[in-house]
Amino acid sequence: MSITYNESTKTFLLNTKNSSYAMKIAPYGYLLHLYYGRLIPDSDLDYLIQFQDRGFSPNPFEAGNDRCFSLDFLPQEFSTSESGDYRSGSIEVENEDGSRIFCGKVSHFDIEPKKHLLKGMPSLRAGDQDTVQTLTIHLQDEISGLQADLIYGVFEEKDIITRSVLLVNNGSGPVRINRFMSATLDYMDSDYDLIYFAGRHTMEREAVRIPVERGLHAIGSSRGSSSHQYNPSLILCEKNAGEEHGCCYGFSLIYSGNFLMEAEKDQYSQLRINVGINPRGFSWLLNPGDSLESPELVLAFTAQGLTALSHLYHDIFRDNLCRSPYVKKPRPVVINSWEAAYFDFDEKKLLDIAQSSLQMGVDLFVLDDGWFGKRDNDCCSLGDWTVNYAKLKDGLKGLSQRIHQMGLSFGLWIEPEMVSEDSDLYRSHPDWCLRVPGRPAVRGRYQLVLDLSRSDVCDYLIAAINRLLSEARIEYIKWDMNRSLSEAWSSLLDRSRQGEVYHRYVLGLYHIMDQVILTHPDIIFCGCSGGGGRYDPAMYYYHPQIWCSDNTDAISRLKIQYGTSFFYPMSALESHVSICPNHQTGRTVSLKTRGITAMDGILGYELDSTRLSSEEREQCRRQVETYKHFEELVLNGDYYRLSSPYANPYFTAWQFVSKDKKRSVVSVVLTDKESNDAQRFVKLRGLSRQGRYRIEGQERILSGALLMNAGIPIPSGLKEYEGIQFELTMAEER
Ligand code: GLA
C-alpha cells in the first residue's frame, strides 16, 4: 500500500519506490508536515516535531496554557491564515465579516485506489500499469465554513507525488479567496540550493542556481501566461548535488497562467516552499456551495542527483501527462516558412520552397504567419481566419493539395487567442477583448488579447478553428500566442469578479484546447508563444512538441535546450536548422553543428531551401537520415546532460541512451577554442558498465565502464562551434 494511516500516531505515510512523505494530525486537529525524502519504514515520526516556548509566537486558543504549540514555527501542510503563522501562507481569504482568517482543521480523510483528475485543467492520469492511490484530507474552518481538500496522488513505481487543493464553501456567506497555493512544503532545515529557469524572449530557461538565503525568494509570472521569464518549475537540492549525486526535490506546476513559486527561509532557518496561482491580480469570489480547484503540482524526490530527477519528470510527463497519440511516436520533420519568407510570399514562392525541400527529405511543409486576412505585416488581421486569396490564389485547399501532390504533408500556423484592431472580428465585437472601457488599450505586437473568460468567445474560436481544420487537409498546427496579457478586465463579469479574469482566461483556453486539440487526435499540434513563452506542463498535455525559442542560433540553443531538459523530455522540444548568419544573433555556425543541435529535440528546418546549394540540401538530407536513425532515442530514450554550457566554456555535450542501454548517441559542440588546446574527453553516462560498445566508424570495442570513466577524446582538429556525434551500439552484453 503506498498510502497508509497509523491510527495510534495519527500519521499518514505516502510511500513511493524510493521516497516517503509523512504528515500527522497534530493536537487540536492541525495537519503538520513531518518528512519528505528517502524511503523510510516508520509511521511514528513524532520526535521530529520539537515543541518549544518561543517568544512572540502566539498559541491557538485551543492550546490553552500550552505555550509550546505555535503555528509560527510548526511545519504545516496547508498553512492557516491569521492564526499565528507569519510566513508566506497557503491561502488568504476575506470572510463575509471582513476577517481574513482561515483555520483549517482535519475533519476526515479518504483513500481511493485511483488518480484524481482535475476538472477543466490538465493533470496527471494513471496508466494501465501504474499503481496510483489518492489521499484526500479535508480541512474545515468551522466558523467560516470554508473547506480545503488537500489531494495527494501517489504514483508508487514512478516516485511521483501530486498535490492539489479543492476549496468548497460550505458556509452561509461568500468568501473571497485572494491567495491560493496548490501546495505548501515545510522543511525543518534550509541548507539547500534552488535551481530555477529564468529568461526572456529569445533566451528562455537559463538555469540559475542560488543558495537558499534568509528571507523570501520568489519566481513567477503575472503576464497571464507561464512566460519566457520564469518557467513553472523549481528544484531544491543539497548544496553538493550534481548530475549524478545528491538529494533533489522537483516542483513542476501543471498550469499555463500566472504562477508563483516561493522559497522562504524563516527566523529559525526552516524553509517553506509555496507553489500555486500568483496572487498578483487574483481574487476569486466563492459563494456558498461554490468550489475552486488549484492547478496540480507534480513533486518528485531522488537521492541520485539531477539527472535522476529529470528522468522522473521525463518519464511521468511522457507516460502520464501528454494526451497526444504522437507522444512516443515518430513525428514529421518539418520545413517552416517563417524565417524563409516571413510575411512576403505567394503560392509560387511557398511551392518552390516545398519543392526544393523534397531533396532534403523533410516530411511536412508548415505555412507560418501571413496567410490570412490582409496580413502582410503584424499590424492587422488576427481574428480573421480566412485565407488571403491575393497570396494563395486557390486558398488553403489548393495549396495543401499541391503540397500533398509533392508527397509532403501540410501544416498551418494560427494564433487564435489574439485580435488585431484592424480586423473584421474586432470591428464586429470590440468588447471581445481584454480592455477597460474608457481607457486606451495597451498593445503588444500591435495586438489585443481575446477575452477567453467569456464562453461566447470560446465557442466562436472553437467553431472557427474547427472550420479551418475542415477547409483543407492539415496534419500539423502551430498554435501561437504572441503577447503578454494586460488589463485583465472582462465586460461580462461584474466588478466583484474582475480578479478572476486571469485564471478564467486559462480555463477558457483549456476548454478550447479540449474541444479542438483533443477532438483532432490525428493532427500534431505544436505549442508556441513567441518561441518558448508558454513552455509548461499543461501545454505539454495538449502538444507533443513545443517550439522552444524564437532564437534559432545553434550556440544560444545549447543553453536554452540545456535549461529546458531539466523537466521536459527532449521529444517535447521542437528545434530547427535555420540560415546563417543567424537572424537573431548574426552568428555563423556550420550547417553540421546546426543539425547536431537541432537533433537535441524534434528536428526541423526553418529556411528558404531554394537558396541552399544542392550540396547543402544534400547535407540536410543526410541530417534527416541521421536523425531518423536516432529518432527512437530522442523520443523514448533517457537523456543525459554530459557537460553544462554554463560550467564548461569549452564544449557542451549531451547523450541519449535507449532504455535497454543497447544504443546511444552522444553529441558534442565546441563553444570555445584555444590554440594548441588541451586534449579534452567527454565522459559518457547511462551505459551498462559491463556491456561492450562499438563506436560507429571505429574498430575498437570498449566497455561501458571505460567510456563512462575515461570518456571519448574530442578530436583536436575540431574548430570553434564545430560539432560531432558518436553513435554507440552494444556489441556484447556481459
Ligand atoms: C512567433 C513564433 C514564430 C513565428 C511568428 C509569426 O514569434 O514564435 O515562430 O511563428 O510568431 O508571427
Boltz pocket constraint, residues with backbone or C-beta under 6 A from the ligand:
constraints:
  - pocket:
      binder: B
      contacts: [[A, 338], [A, 368], [A, 369], [A, 413], [A, 480], [A, 482], [A, 528], [A, 529], [A, 530], [A, 531], [A, 547], [A, 549], [A, 550]]
      max_distance: 6.0
